[in-house]
Amino acid sequence: MLRGEQLAKLYPAVYEVAAQFNCPCGDCNDGVEVCDCDMVRGATEVRTFIYQLLQVHKPAHVIEMVEEKYGHRKAVTSNQ
């Protein structure tokens, strides 16, 4: 199971999208990019969903689809 630095190195686009979400399992407060939760609707499922979507969609669209299906998007902060 790839997560954290391994995920960032091998699948940077998956990492970038996953890093925008908290694990939706309800039992932890970890980000999808680092969580090793394999529960139903957990981080592993979300990363797999992200990977599959990125085969045909651009990251911005994938973020929207993940948010629609799983929710739990991290608060968006702006440095501008």
PDB file of N, CA, C and O in Angstrom:
ATOM      1  N   MET A   1       0.850  -1.176   0.000  1.00  0.00           N
ATOM      2  CA  MET A   1       0.000   0.000   0.000  1.00  0.00           C
ATOM      3  C   MET A   1       0.894   1.236   0.000  1.00  0.00           C
ATOM      4  O   MET A   1       1.763   1.392   0.858  1.00  0.00           O
ATOM      5  N   LEU A   2       0.670   2.090  -0.955  1.00  0.00           N
ATOM      6  CA  LEU A   2       1.476   3.307  -1.072  1.00  0.00           C
ATOM      7  C   LEU A   2       0.802   4.473  -0.358  1.00  0.00           C
ATOM      8  O   LEU A   2      -0.393   4.724  -0.520  1.00  0.00           O
ATOM      9  N   ARG A   3       1.601   5.172   0.435  1.00  0.00           N
ATOM     10  CA  ARG A   3       1.111   6.373   1.103  1.00  0.00           C
ATOM     11  C   ARG A   3       2.308   7.243   1.439  1.00  0.00           C
ATOM     12  O   ARG A   3       3.451   6.799   1.333  1.00  0.00           O
ATOM     13  N   GLY A   4       2.057   8.459   1.836  1.00  0.00           N
ATOM     14  CA  GLY A   4       3.123   9.353   2.251  1.00  0.00           C
ATOM     15  C   GLY A   4       4.173   9.578   1.180  1.00  0.00           C
ATOM     16  O   GLY A   4       3.850   9.834   0.020  1.00  0.00           O
ATOM     17  N   GLU A   5       5.442   9.479   1.582  1.00  0.00           N
ATOM     18  CA  GLU A   5       6.550   9.771   0.661  1.00  0.00           C
ATOM     19  C   GLU A   5       6.587   8.838  -0.540  1.00  0.00           C
ATOM     20  O   GLU A   5       6.889   9.275  -1.651  1.00  0.00           O
ATOM     21  N   GLN A   6       6.281   7.553  -0.336  1.00  0.00           N
ATOM     22  CA  GLN A   6       6.262   6.617  -1.467  1.00  0.00           C
ATOM     23  C   GLN A   6       5.216   7.022  -2.492  1.00  0.00           C
ATOM     24  O   GLN A   6       5.477   7.017  -3.695  1.00  0.00           O
ATOM     25  N   LEU A   7       4.040   7.369  -2.011  1.00  0.00           N
ATOM     26  CA  LEU A   7       2.957   7.794  -2.906  1.00  0.00           C
ATOM     27  C   LEU A   7       3.364   9.061  -3.653  1.00  0.00           C
ATOM     28  O   LEU A   7       3.153   9.169  -4.861  1.00  0.00           O
ATOM     29  N   ALA A   8       3.947  10.016  -2.935  1.00  0.00           N
ATOM     30  CA  ALA A   8       4.359  11.288  -3.552  1.00  0.00           C
ATOM     31  C   ALA A   8       5.405  11.057  -4.635  1.00  0.00           C
ATOM     32  O   ALA A   8       5.389  11.719  -5.673  1.00  0.00           O
ATOM     33  N   LYS A   9       6.310  10.119  -4.390  1.00  0.00           N
ATOM     34  CA  LYS A   9       7.389   9.856  -5.347  1.00  0.00           C
ATOM     35  C   LYS A   9       6.884   9.111  -6.589  1.00  0.00           C
ATOM     36  O   LYS A   9       7.240   9.462  -7.714  1.00  0.00           O
ATOM     37  N   LEU A  10       6.055   8.085  -6.381  1.00  0.00           N
ATOM     38  CA  LEU A  10       5.620   7.242  -7.496  1.00  0.00           C
ATOM     39  C   LEU A  10       4.381   7.778  -8.215  1.00  0.00           C
ATOM     40  O   LEU A  10       4.238   7.601  -9.424  1.00  0.00           O
ATOM     41  N   TYR A  11       3.495   8.428  -7.475  1.00  0.00           N
ATOM     42  CA  TYR A  11       2.250   8.933  -8.059  1.00  0.00           C
ATOM     43  C   TYR A  11       1.988  10.345  -7.537  1.00  0.00           C
ATOM     44  O   TYR A  11       1.071  10.555  -6.743  1.00  0.00           O
ATOM     45  N   PRO A  12       2.786  11.305  -7.977  1.00  0.00           N
ATOM     46  CA  PRO A  12       2.658  12.667  -7.428  1.00  0.00           C
ATOM     47  C   PRO A  12       1.278  13.290  -7.621  1.00  0.00           C
ATOM     48  O   PRO A  12       0.825  14.041  -6.758  1.00  0.00           O
ATOM     49  N   ALA A  13       0.606  13.001  -8.720  1.00  0.00           N
ATOM     50  CA  ALA A  13      -0.727  13.579  -8.938  1.00  0.00           C
ATOM     51  C   ALA A  13      -1.735  13.003  -7.945  1.00  0.00           C
ATOM     52  O   ALA A  13      -2.595  13.725  -7.442  1.00  0.00           O
ATOM     53  N   VAL A  14      -1.630  11.709  -7.665  1.00  0.00           N
ATOM     54  CA  VAL A  14      -2.524  11.086  -6.680  1.00  0.00           C
ATOM     55  C   VAL A  14      -2.260  11.713  -5.311  1.00  0.00           C
ATOM     56  O   VAL A  14      -3.197  12.039  -4.582  1.00  0.00           O
ATOM     57  N   TYR A  15      -0.992  11.878  -4.971  1.00  0.00           N
ATOM     58  CA  TYR A  15      -0.633  12.484  -3.684  1.00  0.00           C
ATOM     59  C   TYR A  15      -1.200  13.895  -3.565  1.00  0.00           C
ATOM     60  O   TYR A  15      -1.773  14.260  -2.538  1.00  0.00           O
ATOM     61  N   GLU A  16      -1.035  14.680  -4.621  1.00  0.00           N
ATOM     62  CA  GLU A  16      -1.503  16.072  -4.573  1.00  0.00           C
ATOM     63  C   GLU A  16      -3.010  16.164  -4.367  1.00  0.00           C
ATOM     64  O   GLU A  16      -3.481  17.022  -3.620  1.00  0.00           O
ATOM     65  N   VAL A  17      -3.765  15.292  -5.019  1.00  0.00           N
ATOM     66  CA  VAL A  17      -5.222  15.296  -4.827  1.00  0.00           C
ATOM     67  C   VAL A  17      -5.554  14.752  -3.431  1.00  0.00           C
ATOM     68  O   VAL A  17      -6.354  15.346  -2.707  1.00  0.00           O
ATOM     69  N   ALA A  18      -4.945  13.634  -3.060  1.00  0.00           N
ATOM     70  CA  ALA A  18      -5.233  13.010  -1.762  1.00  0.00           C
ATOM     71  C   ALA A  18      -4.920  13.950  -0.601  1.00  0.00           C
ATOM     72  O   ALA A  18      -5.609  13.934   0.419  1.00  0.00           O
ATOM     73  N   ALA A  19      -3.882  14.767  -0.757  1.00  0.00           N
ATOM     74  CA  ALA A  19      -3.468  15.680   0.312  1.00  0.00           C
ATOM     75  C   ALA A  19      -4.523  16.748   0.606  1.00  0.00           C
ATOM     76  O   ALA A  19      -4.417  17.461   1.604  1.00  0.00           O
ATOM     77  N   GLN A  20      -5.519  16.862  -0.237  1.00  0.00           N
ATOM     78  CA  GLN A  20      -6.555  17.872  -0.033  1.00  0.00           C
ATOM     79  C   GLN A  20      -7.736  17.347   0.787  1.00  0.00           C
ATOM     80  O   GLN A  20      -8.698  18.074   1.032  1.00  0.00           O
ATOM     81  N   PHE A  21      -7.657  16.080   1.208  1.00  0.00           N
ATOM     82  CA  PHE A  21      -8.778  15.459   1.910  1.00  0.00           C
ATOM     83  C   PHE A  21      -8.344  14.782   3.202  1.00  0.00           C
ATOM     84  O   PHE A  21      -7.230  14.267   3.304  1.00  0.00           O
ATOM     85  N   ASN A  22      -9.237  14.789   4.185  1.00  0.00           N
ATOM     86  CA  ASN A  22      -9.066  13.994   5.389  1.00  0.00           C
ATOM     87  C   ASN A  22      -9.730  12.652   5.158  1.00  0.00           C
ATOM     88  O   ASN A  22     -10.680  12.546   4.383  1.00  0.00           O
ATOM     89  N   CYS A  23      -9.230  11.631   5.830  1.00  0.00           N
ATOM     90  CA  CYS A  23      -9.804  10.292   5.694  1.00  0.00           C
ATOM     91  C   CYS A  23     -11.283  10.333   6.077  1.00  0.00           C
ATOM     92  O   CYS A  23     -11.629  10.831   7.149  1.00  0.00           O
ATOM     93  N   PRO A  24     -12.161   9.814   5.209  1.00  0.00           N
ATOM     94  CA  PRO A  24     -13.600   9.878   5.478  1.00  0.00           C
ATOM     95  C   PRO A  24     -14.138   8.733   6.341  1.00  0.00           C
ATOM     96  O   PRO A  24     -15.352   8.610   6.502  1.00  0.00           O
ATOM     97  N   CYS A  25     -13.260   7.893   6.900  1.00  0.00           N
ATOM     98  CA  CYS A  25     -13.739   6.718   7.640  1.00  0.00           C
ATOM     99  C   CYS A  25     -14.512   7.087   8.900  1.00  0.00           C
ATOM    100  O   CYS A  25     -15.390   6.340   9.332  1.00  0.00           O
ATOM    101  N   GLY A  26     -14.189   8.240   9.492  1.00  0.00           N
ATOM    102  CA  GLY A  26     -14.866   8.659  10.710  1.00  0.00           C
ATOM    103  C   GLY A  26     -14.165   8.235  11.987  1.00  0.00           C
ATOM    104  O   GLY A  26     -14.576   8.634  13.076  1.00  0.00           O
ATOM    105  N   ASP A  27     -13.106   7.428  11.874  1.00  0.00           N
ATOM    106  CA  ASP A  27     -12.396   6.949  13.058  1.00  0.00           C
ATOM    107  C   ASP A  27     -11.040   7.613  13.265  1.00  0.00           C
ATOM    108  O   ASP A  27     -10.400   7.394  14.293  1.00  0.00           O
ATOM    109  N   CYS A  28     -10.597   8.413  12.317  1.00  0.00           N
ATOM    110  CA  CYS A  28      -9.285   9.046  12.458  1.00  0.00           C
ATOM    111  C   CYS A  28      -9.351  10.474  11.926  1.00  0.00           C
ATOM    112  O   CYS A  28     -10.357  10.893  11.354  1.00  0.00           O
ATOM    113  N   ASN A  29      -8.278  11.198  12.121  1.00  0.00           N
ATOM    114  CA  ASN A  29      -8.209  12.580  11.636  1.00  0.00           C
ATOM    115  C   ASN A  29      -7.033  12.763  10.680  1.00  0.00           C
ATOM    116  O   ASN A  29      -6.528  13.874  10.519  1.00  0.00           O
ATOM    117  N   ASP A  30      -6.602  11.682  10.049  1.00  0.00           N
ATOM    118  CA  ASP A  30      -5.440  11.726   9.159  1.00  0.00           C
ATOM    119  C   ASP A  30      -5.825  12.166   7.759  1.00  0.00           C
ATOM    120  O   ASP A  30      -6.972  12.022   7.336  1.00  0.00           O
ATOM    121  N   GLY A  31      -4.841  12.707   7.049  1.00  0.00           N
ATOM    122  CA  GLY A  31      -5.047  13.046   5.655  1.00  0.00           C
ATOM    123  C   GLY A  31      -5.043  11.790   4.804  1.00  0.00           C
ATOM    124  O   GLY A  31      -4.375  10.811   5.139  1.00  0.00           O
ATOM    125  N   VAL A  32      -5.779  11.814   3.714  1.00  0.00           N
ATOM    126  CA  VAL A  32      -5.856  10.653   2.815  1.00  0.00           C
ATOM    127  C   VAL A  32      -4.471  10.287   2.278  1.00  0.00           C
ATOM    128  O   VAL A  32      -4.204   9.114   2.016  1.00  0.00           O
ATOM    129  N   GLU A  33      -3.588  11.277   2.111  1.00  0.00           N
ATOM    130  CA  GLU A  33      -2.262  11.009   1.543  1.00  0.00           C
ATOM    131  C   GLU A  33      -1.358  10.205   2.477  1.00  0.00           C
ATOM    132  O   GLU A  33      -0.415   9.570   2.005  1.00  0.00           O
ATOM    133  N   VAL A  34      -1.615  10.213   3.786  1.00  0.00           N
ATOM    134  CA  VAL A  34      -0.743   9.501   4.729  1.00  0.00           C
ATOM    135  C   VAL A  34      -1.451   8.404   5.509  1.00  0.00           C
ATOM    136  O   VAL A  34      -0.783   7.552   6.095  1.00  0.00           O
ATOM    137  N   CYS A  35      -2.758   8.395   5.539  1.00  0.00           N
ATOM    138  CA  CYS A  35      -3.518   7.426   6.332  1.00  0.00           C
ATOM    139  C   CYS A  35      -3.378   6.021   5.742  1.00  0.00           C
ATOM    140  O   CYS A  35      -3.312   5.855   4.524  1.00  0.00           O
ATOM    141  N   ASP A  36      -3.334   5.014   6.617  1.00  0.00           N
ATOM    142  CA  ASP A  36      -3.270   3.635   6.123  1.00  0.00           C
ATOM    143  C   ASP A  36      -4.574   2.883   6.382  1.00  0.00           C
ATOM    144  O   ASP A  36      -4.600   1.652   6.392  1.00  0.00           O
ATOM    145  N   CYS A  37      -5.651   3.630   6.591  1.00  0.00           N
ATOM    146  CA  CYS A  37      -6.968   3.069   6.865  1.00  0.00           C
ATOM    147  C   CYS A  37      -7.480   2.294   5.648  1.00  0.00           C
ATOM    148  O   CYS A  37      -7.553   2.828   4.541  1.00  0.00           O
ATOM    149  N   ASP A  38      -7.831   1.026   5.876  1.00  0.00           N
ATOM    150  CA  ASP A  38      -8.393   0.248   4.766  1.00  0.00           C
ATOM    151  C   ASP A  38      -9.853  -0.114   5.025  1.00  0.00           C
ATOM    152  O   ASP A  38     -10.368  -1.094   4.487  1.00  0.00           O
ATOM    153  N   MET A  39     -10.513   0.693   5.860  1.00  0.00           N
ATOM    154  CA  MET A  39     -11.941   0.502   6.118  1.00  0.00           C
ATOM    155  C   MET A  39     -12.735   0.882   4.861  1.00  0.00           C
ATOM    156  O   MET A  39     -12.213   1.535   3.957  1.00  0.00           O
ATOM    157  N   VAL A  40     -13.992   0.465   4.823  1.00  0.00           N
ATOM    158  CA  VAL A  40     -14.875   0.901   3.744  1.00  0.00           C
ATOM    159  C   VAL A  40     -14.946   2.424   3.817  1.00  0.00           C
ATOM    160  O   VAL A  40     -15.122   2.989   4.896  1.00  0.00           O
ATOM    161  N   ARG A  41     -14.812   3.076   2.684  1.00  0.00           N
ATOM    162  CA  ARG A  41     -14.768   4.532   2.581  1.00  0.00           C
ATOM    163  C   ARG A  41     -13.568   5.111   3.330  1.00  0.00           C
ATOM    164  O   ARG A  41     -13.606   6.254   3.786  1.00  0.00           O
ATOM    165  N   GLY A  42     -12.517   4.326   3.454  1.00  0.00           N
ATOM    166  CA  GLY A  42     -11.299   4.787   4.102  1.00  0.00           C
ATOM    167  C   GLY A  42     -10.297   5.319   3.091  1.00  0.00           C
ATOM    168  O   GLY A  42     -10.574   5.369   1.893  1.00  0.00           O
ATOM    169  N   ALA A  43      -9.127   5.716   3.587  1.00  0.00           N
ATOM    170  CA  ALA A  43      -8.115   6.369   2.765  1.00  0.00           C
ATOM    171  C   ALA A  43      -7.639   5.508   1.596  1.00  0.00           C
ATOM    172  O   ALA A  43      -7.428   6.019   0.497  1.00  0.00           O
ATOM    173  N   THR A  44      -7.468   4.211   1.825  1.00  0.00           N
ATOM    174  CA  THR A  44      -7.008   3.339   0.738  1.00  0.00           C
ATOM    175  C   THR A  44      -8.013   3.333  -0.411  1.00  0.00           C
ATOM    176  O   THR A  44      -7.629   3.397  -1.579  1.00  0.00           O
ATOM    177  N   GLU A  45      -9.291   3.257  -0.077  1.00  0.00           N
ATOM    178  CA  GLU A  45     -10.343   3.285  -1.103  1.00  0.00           C
ATOM    179  C   GLU A  45     -10.331   4.622  -1.845  1.00  0.00           C
ATOM    180  O   GLU A  45     -10.479   4.658  -3.067  1.00  0.00           O
ATOM    181  N   VAL A  46     -10.158   5.710  -1.111  1.00  0.00           N
ATOM    182  CA  VAL A  46     -10.161   7.034  -1.731  1.00  0.00           C
ATOM    183  C   VAL A  46      -8.966   7.186  -2.666  1.00  0.00           C
ATOM    184  O   VAL A  46      -9.115   7.696  -3.776  1.00  0.00           O
ATOM    185  N   ARG A  47      -7.772   6.746  -2.229  1.00  0.00           N
ATOM    186  CA  ARG A  47      -6.587   6.840  -3.104  1.00  0.00           C
ATOM    187  C   ARG A  47      -6.770   6.018  -4.370  1.00  0.00           C
ATOM    188  O   ARG A  47      -6.362   6.448  -5.449  1.00  0.00           O
ATOM    189  N   THR A  48      -7.372   4.854  -4.256  1.00  0.00           N
ATOM    190  CA  THR A  48      -7.638   4.029  -5.443  1.00  0.00           C
ATOM    191  C   THR A  48      -8.600   4.751  -6.381  1.00  0.00           C
ATOM    192  O   THR A  48      -8.393   4.766  -7.594  1.00  0.00           O
ATOM    193  N   PHE A  49      -9.646   5.345  -5.826  1.00  0.00           N
ATOM    194  CA  PHE A  49     -10.617   6.119  -6.605  1.00  0.00           C
ATOM    195  C   PHE A  49      -9.918   7.268  -7.324  1.00  0.00           C
ATOM    196  O   PHE A  49     -10.161   7.506  -8.507  1.00  0.00           O
ATOM    197  N   ILE A  50      -9.049   7.979  -6.607  1.00  0.00           N
ATOM    198  CA  ILE A  50      -8.299   9.096  -7.193  1.00  0.00           C
ATOM    199  C   ILE A  50      -7.430   8.605  -8.340  1.00  0.00           C
ATOM    200  O   ILE A  50      -7.429   9.200  -9.417  1.00  0.00           O
ATOM    201  N   TYR A  51      -6.695   7.530  -8.119  1.00  0.00           N
ATOM    202  CA  TYR A  51      -5.819   6.976  -9.156  1.00  0.00           C
ATOM    203  C   TYR A  51      -6.624   6.647 -10.413  1.00  0.00           C
ATOM    204  O   TYR A  51      -6.219   7.002 -11.520  1.00  0.00           O
ATOM    205  N   GLN A  52      -7.753   5.976 -10.247  1.00  0.00           N
ATOM    206  CA  GLN A  52      -8.575   5.589 -11.397  1.00  0.00           C
ATOM    207  C   GLN A  52      -9.094   6.814 -12.134  1.00  0.00           C
ATOM    208  O   GLN A  52      -9.074   6.849 -13.365  1.00  0.00           O
ATOM    209  N   LEU A  53      -9.553   7.808 -11.407  1.00  0.00           N
ATOM    210  CA  LEU A  53     -10.079   9.018 -12.048  1.00  0.00           C
ATOM    211  C   LEU A  53      -9.005   9.785 -12.799  1.00  0.00           C
ATOM    212  O   LEU A  53      -9.266  10.348 -13.862  1.00  0.00           O
ATOM    213  N   LEU A  54      -7.798   9.809 -12.249  1.00  0.00           N
ATOM    214  CA  LEU A  54      -6.721  10.555 -12.900  1.00  0.00           C
ATOM    215  C   LEU A  54      -6.287   9.953 -14.229  1.00  0.00           C
ATOM    216  O   LEU A  54      -5.556  10.591 -14.987  1.00  0.00           O
ATOM    217  N   GLN A  55      -6.724   8.745 -14.518  1.00  0.00           N
ATOM    218  CA  GLN A  55      -6.404   8.133 -15.809  1.00  0.00           C
ATOM    219  C   GLN A  55      -7.127   8.843 -16.949  1.00  0.00           C
ATOM    220  O   GLN A  55      -6.681   8.801 -18.095  1.00  0.00           O
ATOM    221  N   VAL A  56      -8.257   9.502 -16.627  1.00  0.00           N
ATOM    222  CA  VAL A  56      -9.059  10.136 -17.678  1.00  0.00           C
ATOM    223  C   VAL A  56      -9.478  11.575 -17.377  1.00  0.00           C
ATOM    224  O   VAL A  56     -10.022  12.250 -18.251  1.00  0.00           O
ATOM    225  N   HIS A  57      -9.234  12.052 -16.160  1.00  0.00           N
ATOM    226  CA  HIS A  57      -9.672  13.398 -15.787  1.00  0.00           C
ATOM    227  C   HIS A  57      -8.492  14.234 -15.286  1.00  0.00           C
ATOM    228  O   HIS A  57      -7.486  13.694 -14.827  1.00  0.00           O
ATOM    229  N   LYS A  58      -8.630  15.533 -15.378  1.00  0.00           N
ATOM    230  CA  LYS A  58      -7.626  16.454 -14.856  1.00  0.00           C
ATOM    231  C   LYS A  58      -7.780  16.557 -13.332  1.00  0.00           C
ATOM    232  O   LYS A  58      -8.879  16.371 -12.808  1.00  0.00           O
ATOM    233  N   PRO A  59      -6.676  16.853 -12.615  1.00  0.00           N
ATOM    234  CA  PRO A  59      -6.724  16.903 -11.142  1.00  0.00           C
ATOM    235  C   PRO A  59      -7.836  17.783 -10.571  1.00  0.00           C
ATOM    236  O   PRO A  59      -8.466  17.396  -9.587  1.00  0.00           O
ATOM    237  N   ALA A  60      -8.095  18.949 -11.156  1.00  0.00           N
ATOM    238  CA  ALA A  60      -9.132  19.832 -10.619  1.00  0.00           C
ATOM    239  C   ALA A  60     -10.507  19.158 -10.655  1.00  0.00           C
ATOM    240  O   ALA A  60     -11.308  19.307  -9.732  1.00  0.00           O
ATOM    241  N   HIS A  61     -10.763  18.423 -11.726  1.00  0.00           N
ATOM    242  CA  HIS A  61     -12.034  17.712 -11.840  1.00  0.00           C
ATOM    243  C   HIS A  61     -12.085  16.530 -10.868  1.00  0.00           C
ATOM    244  O   HIS A  61     -13.131  16.251 -10.282  1.00  0.00           O
ATOM    245  N   VAL A  62     -10.971  15.848 -10.700  1.00  0.00           N
ATOM    246  CA  VAL A  62     -10.899  14.725  -9.765  1.00  0.00           C
ATOM    247  C   VAL A  62     -11.187  15.212  -8.344  1.00  0.00           C
ATOM    248  O   VAL A  62     -11.903  14.547  -7.595  1.00  0.00           O
ATOM    249  N   ILE A  63     -10.638  16.360  -7.972  1.00  0.00           N
ATOM    250  CA  ILE A  63     -10.887  16.924  -6.644  1.00  0.00           C
ATOM    251  C   ILE A  63     -12.384  17.132  -6.445  1.00  0.00           C
ATOM    252  O   ILE A  63     -12.922  16.798  -5.389  1.00  0.00           O
ATOM    253  N   GLU A  64     -13.050  17.674  -7.442  1.00  0.00           N
ATOM    254  CA  GLU A  64     -14.503  17.887  -7.353  1.00  0.00           C
ATOM    255  C   GLU A  64     -15.244  16.564  -7.183  1.00  0.00           C
ATOM    256  O   GLU A  64     -16.168  16.472  -6.375  1.00  0.00           O
ATOM    257  N   MET A  65     -14.845  15.539  -7.937  1.00  0.00           N
ATOM    258  CA  MET A  65     -15.530  14.250  -7.872  1.00  0.00           C
ATOM    259  C   MET A  65     -15.294  13.556  -6.527  1.00  0.00           C
ATOM    260  O   MET A  65     -16.205  12.935  -5.980  1.00  0.00           O
ATOM    261  N   VAL A  66     -14.081  13.661  -6.002  1.00  0.00           N
ATOM    262  CA  VAL A  66     -13.787  13.068  -4.697  1.00  0.00           C
ATOM    263  C   VAL A  66     -14.588  13.785  -3.617  1.00  0.00           C
ATOM    264  O   VAL A  66     -15.151  13.148  -2.727  1.00  0.00           O
ATOM    265  N   GLU A  67     -14.637  15.103  -3.698  1.00  0.00           N
ATOM    266  CA  GLU A  67     -15.407  15.865  -2.715  1.00  0.00           C
ATOM    267  C   GLU A  67     -16.885  15.497  -2.774  1.00  0.00           C
ATOM    268  O   GLU A  67     -17.542  15.391  -1.739  1.00  0.00           O
ATOM    269  N   GLU A  68     -17.407  15.302  -3.975  1.00  0.00           N
ATOM    270  CA  GLU A  68     -18.815  14.942  -4.138  1.00  0.00           C
ATOM    271  C   GLU A  68     -19.099  13.554  -3.567  1.00  0.00           C
ATOM    272  O   GLU A  68     -20.128  13.347  -2.924  1.00  0.00           O
ATOM    273  N   LYS A  69     -18.195  12.605  -3.797  1.00  0.00           N
ATOM    274  CA  LYS A  69     -18.435  11.225  -3.361  1.00  0.00           C
ATOM    275  C   LYS A  69     -18.125  11.010  -1.881  1.00  0.00           C
ATOM    276  O   LYS A  69     -18.887  10.347  -1.178  1.00  0.00           O
ATOM    277  N   TYR A  70     -17.006  11.570  -1.405  1.00  0.00           N
ATOM    278  CA  TYR A  70     -16.546  11.278  -0.045  1.00  0.00           C
ATOM    279  C   TYR A  70     -16.621  12.460   0.921  1.00  0.00           C
ATOM    280  O   TYR A  70     -16.692  12.261   2.134  1.00  0.00           O
ATOM    281  N   GLY A  71     -16.607  13.689   0.396  1.00  0.00           N
ATOM    282  CA  GLY A  71     -16.568  14.852   1.278  1.00  0.00           C
ATOM    283  C   GLY A  71     -15.224  14.933   1.995  1.00  0.00           C
ATOM    284  O   GLY A  71     -14.220  14.423   1.498  1.00  0.00           O
ATOM    285  N   HIS A  72     -15.205  15.565   3.145  1.00  0.00           N
ATOM    286  CA  HIS A  72     -14.027  15.648   4.014  1.00  0.00           C
ATOM    287  C   HIS A  72     -12.853  16.399   3.403  1.00  0.00           C
ATOM    288  O   HIS A  72     -11.696  16.107   3.704  1.00  0.00           O
ATOM    289  N   ARG A  73     -13.155  17.367   2.543  1.00  0.00           N
ATOM    290  CA  ARG A  73     -12.067  18.172   1.989  1.00  0.00           C
ATOM    291  C   ARG A  73     -11.488  19.061   3.086  1.00  0.00           C
ATOM    292  O   ARG A  73     -12.219  19.642   3.888  1.00  0.00           O
ATOM    293  N   LYS A  74     -10.179  19.151   3.103  1.00  0.00           N
ATOM    294  CA  LYS A  74      -9.524  19.997   4.094  1.00  0.00           C
ATOM    295  C   LYS A  74      -9.867  21.452   3.817  1.00  0.00           C
ATOM    296  O   LYS A  74     -10.165  21.821   2.681  1.00  0.00           O
ATOM    297  N   ALA A  75      -9.827  22.272   4.848  1.00  0.00           N
ATOM    298  CA  ALA A  75     -10.118  23.696   4.689  1.00  0.00           C
ATOM    299  C   ALA A  75      -9.151  24.296   3.682  1.00  0.00           C
ATOM    300  O   ALA A  75      -7.943  24.068   3.746  1.00  0.00           O
ATOM    301  N   VAL A  76      -9.697  25.058   2.758  1.00  0.00           N
ATOM    302  CA  VAL A  76      -8.882  25.699   1.735  1.00  0.00           C
ATOM    303  C   VAL A  76      -8.350  27.006   2.313  1.00  0.00           C
ATOM    304  O   VAL A  76      -9.117  27.859   2.759  1.00  0.00           O
ATOM    305  N   THR A  77      -7.040  27.152   2.299  1.00  0.00           N
ATOM    306  CA  THR A  77      -6.438  28.385   2.791  1.00  0.00           C
ATOM    307  C   THR A  77      -5.790  29.115   1.631  1.00  0.00           C
ATOM    308  O   THR A  77      -5.315  28.496   0.680  1.00  0.00           O
ATOM    309  N   SER A  78      -5.776  30.409   1.715  1.00  0.00           N
ATOM    310  CA  SER A  78      -5.191  31.223   0.650  1.00  0.00           C
ATOM    311  C   SER A  78      -4.122  32.131   1.242  1.00  0.00           C
ATOM    312  O   SER A  78      -4.321  32.751   2.286  1.00  0.00           O
ATOM    313  N   ASN A  79      -2.999  32.196   0.565  1.00  0.00           N
ATOM    314  CA  ASN A  79      -1.902  33.048   1.017  1.00  0.00           C
ATOM    315  C   ASN A  79      -1.846  34.325   0.212  1.00  0.00           C
ATOM    316  O   ASN A  79      -0.819  35.003   0.201  1.00  0.00           O
ATOM    317  N   GLN A  80      -2.922  34.664  -0.456  1.00  0.00           N
ATOM    318  CA  GLN A  80      -2.922  35.839  -1.314  1.00  0.00           C
ATOM    319  C   GLN A  80      -3.544  37.014  -0.644  1.00  0.00           C
ATOM    320  O   GLN A  80      -3.623  38.091  -1.235  1.00  0.00           O
TER     321      GLN A  80
END
